[in-house]
Amino acid sequence: MKVAIIPARGGSKRIPRKNIKLFHGKPMIAYSIEAALASACFDKVIVSTDDMEIAAVAKQYGAEVPFLRPVNISDDYATTMDVMQHAIEWFVQQGWDIKAVCCLYATAPFVTPEYLIEGYQKLQQRNVEFTFSAAAFSFPIQRAIKLSNHGAVSMFDASQEQVRSQDLDEAYHDAGQFYWGRTEAFLERKSIFAPHSRVVILPRTRVQDIDTPEDWLFAEALYSLLDQRV
């Protein structure tokens, strides 16, 4: 049995009600639910929330909300792993035989069924515990600089100053869309960013954090551009 878990607490502060705020005419969470359902990867698509309004919207778009998340893992300090572990333990209590779980963020309007399918396929490889979405940095991180309290410039790694850009290793970052994992790996709280993981590499045009009002406006503009290209 394979299950998608979409964490969606009600207490977003920087963008109030972010998970159900309308994004191009639909609640933000709807994009993740629809992608999960369209992928046909999952026996169940479940939203973990502490909020009745979010639960109602999630059900409207086809997800299940079989429990409400406890208050102690619904505040600013609760981690994604806390939420995943709680949900999986609830599944076990119901007698469900869960082989793989996908944490799919509620604020991932650029996620597609194809990437979810690729993530699951890579999870089937030998000795792989997790797969997740990632994208390449747009600039060599080895050339990163920092500023002192007085504004003086220095490099994080001065040994890279004269190295040609094309000779530097490409670096990637978590794209913040989804994390496939084996059930035991989540329950044991293993590190996701480790050699036992593989990545689904996304184009940078499909990656945007949405944490601030400015992020939201940029994401809407990017989505409009992508929509015009279809």
C-alpha positions in Angstrom: 0.0 0.0 0.0 1.3 3.5 -0.9 0.1 6.6 0.8 0.5 10.4 0.1 0.5 12.6 3.2 0.0 16.3 2.7 0.9 18.3 5.8 -1.3 21.4 6.0 -1.6 23.2 9.3 -3.9 26.1 9.8 -1.6 28.6 11.5 0.5 30.0 8.7 1.6 33.5 9.8 3.6 35.2 7.0 0.9 34.3 4.5 -2.4 33.8 6.5 -4.4 30.7 5.4 -1.7 30.0 2.8 -2.7 26.4 2.3 -6.2 27.3 1.1 -5.6 30.8 -0.3 -6.7 31.0 -3.9 -3.8 30.6 -6.3 -4.9 31.1 -10.0 -8.5 30.4 -9.0 -8.0 27.3 -6.9 -7.0 26.7 -3.2 -3.2 26.2 -3.1 -3.6 22.7 -1.6 -5.7 21.6 -4.5 -2.7 21.4 -6.8 -0.9 18.9 -4.7 -4.0 16.8 -4.2 -4.8 16.8 -7.9 -1.2 15.9 -8.9 -1.2 13.0 -6.4 -4.5 11.6 -7.6 -3.5 12.0 -11.3 -0.3 10.1 -10.7 -2.2 6.9 -9.8 0.7 6.2 -7.5 -1.3 6.1 -4.3 -3.9 3.9 -2.7 -4.8 6.9 -0.4 -4.1 10.6 -0.5 -4.4 12.0 3.0 -4.2 15.5 4.4 -2.8 15.9 7.9 -4.3 19.1 9.3 -5.4 20.6 12.6 -7.9 22.9 10.8 -11.5 22.0 10.0 -11.7 24.5 7.1 -8.6 23.0 5.5 -10.0 19.5 6.0 -13.2 20.5 4.2 -11.4 22.0 1.2 -9.1 18.9 1.1 -12.1 16.6 0.9 -13.7 18.8 -1.8 -10.7 18.1 -4.0 -10.6 14.4 -3.4 -8.3 13.8 -0.4 -9.1 12.0 2.7 -8.9 13.5 6.2 -9.3 10.5 8.6 -7.9 12.3 11.6 -7.1 15.7 12.9 -3.5 16.4 13.8 -2.8 16.9 17.5 -2.1 20.4 18.8 1.4 19.5 19.9 2.6 18.9 16.3 0.7 21.8 14.8 2.7 24.8 15.9 5.7 26.6 14.4 8.2 24.2 16.1 6.7 20.9 14.7 8.9 19.3 12.0 7.8 17.5 8.9 9.3 14.3 10.3 7.0 14.8 13.4 4.0 15.0 11.2 5.0 12.0 9.0 5.7 9.8 12.0 2.4 10.7 13.6 0.5 9.8 10.4 2.3 6.6 9.8 1.8 5.4 13.4 -1.9 6.2 12.9 -1.9 4.0 9.8 -0.2 1.2 11.6 -2.9 1.4 14.4 -5.5 0.9 11.7 -3.8 -2.2 10.4 -2.7 -0.8 7.1 0.3 -2.4 5.4 2.2 0.6 4.2 5.2 -0.1 2.0 6.0 3.5 0.9 4.9 7.0 1.9 5.2 10.3 0.1 5.3 13.6 2.0 3.8 16.0 -0.5 3.8 19.7 0.5 0.5 21.6 0.3 2.3 24.6 -1.2 3.7 22.9 -4.3 1.6 24.2 -7.3 4.4 23.3 -9.7 4.4 19.6 -8.8 3.3 17.2 -11.6 2.2 13.6 -11.7 5.2 12.7 -13.8 7.7 13.8 -11.1 5.8 11.9 -8.4 5.9 8.7 -10.6 9.7 9.2 -11.2 10.2 9.6 -7.5 8.5 6.3 -6.8 10.4 4.5 -9.5 13.7 5.6 -8.1 12.6 4.5 -4.6 12.5 0.9 -6.0 16.2 0.9 -6.6 18.3 -1.2 -4.3 19.4 0.4 -1.0 17.4 3.5 -1.7 15.5 4.8 1.4 14.2 8.2 0.2 13.8 10.1 -3.1 13.0 13.8 -3.3 12.7 16.8 -5.7 15.8 18.9 -6.3 17.0 21.6 -8.6 20.4 23.0 -9.6 21.6 26.3 -8.2 21.6 29.0 -10.8 25.1 30.2 -9.8 28.2 28.2 -8.5 27.9 28.0 -4.8 31.6 27.7 -4.5 31.8 31.5 -5.4 29.5 32.5 -2.6 30.5 35.6 -0.7 29.6 37.0 2.7 29.6 40.4 4.3 31.0 41.5 7.6 29.0 43.7 10.1 30.7 46.6 8.4 30.0 45.5 4.8 33.4 44.1 4.0 33.4 41.3 1.4 35.0 37.9 1.8 34.5 34.5 0.1 33.2 31.5 2.0 36.0 29.5 0.3 38.7 31.8 -1.0 40.5 28.8 -2.6 37.8 28.8 -5.3 38.3 32.4 -6.4 40.4 31.6 -9.5 38.7 28.3 -10.5 36.8 28.5 -13.8 33.0 28.2 -13.4 32.9 25.3 -15.8 35.4 23.4 -13.6 33.3 23.6 -10.5 31.0 20.8 -9.5 27.3 21.6 -10.0 25.4 21.9 -6.8 21.7 21.2 -6.1 19.2 22.1 -3.5 16.0 20.6 -2.1 13.1 21.8 -4.3 10.6 21.5 -1.4 7.9 19.6 -3.3 7.9 16.0 -2.2 9.8 13.3 -0.3 9.1 9.6 -1.1 10.4 7.2 1.6 10.2 3.7 2.8 7.9 3.4 5.8 10.7 2.2 8.1 12.9 5.0 7.1 10.4 7.6 8.2 9.6 5.8 11.4 13.3 5.5 12.2 13.7 9.2 11.3 16.6 8.6 9.0 18.3 11.6 7.4 16.8 12.4 4.0 19.9 14.2 2.7 22.2 11.1 2.8 23.8 8.6 0.4 20.8 6.3 0.7 18.6 8.9 -1.1 18.2 9.8 -4.8 16.8 12.9 -6.4 14.3 13.8 -9.1 15.9 16.8 -10.8 13.4 19.5 -11.7 13.9 22.4 -14.1 14.4 25.7 -12.2 11.3 27.0 -13.9 9.2 24.6 -11.8 10.7 25.5 -8.4 9.7 28.3 -6.1 9.5 28.5 -2.3 6.3 30.2 -1.2 7.0 31.6 2.3 6.4 35.3 2.0 3.9 37.5 0.1 6.7 38.4 -2.3 7.3 34.7 -3.0 3.6 34.3 -3.6 3.5 37.0 -6.2 6.6 35.6 -8.0 5.0 32.1 -8.0 1.8 33.4 -9.5 3.8 35.2 -12.3 5.9 32.1 -13.0 2.8 30.0 -13.1 1.2 32.3 -15.6 4.3 32.1 -17.9 4.3 28.3 -17.7 0.5 28.2 -18.4 1.0 30.2 -21.5 3.6 27.8 -22.8 1.3 24.8 -22.6 
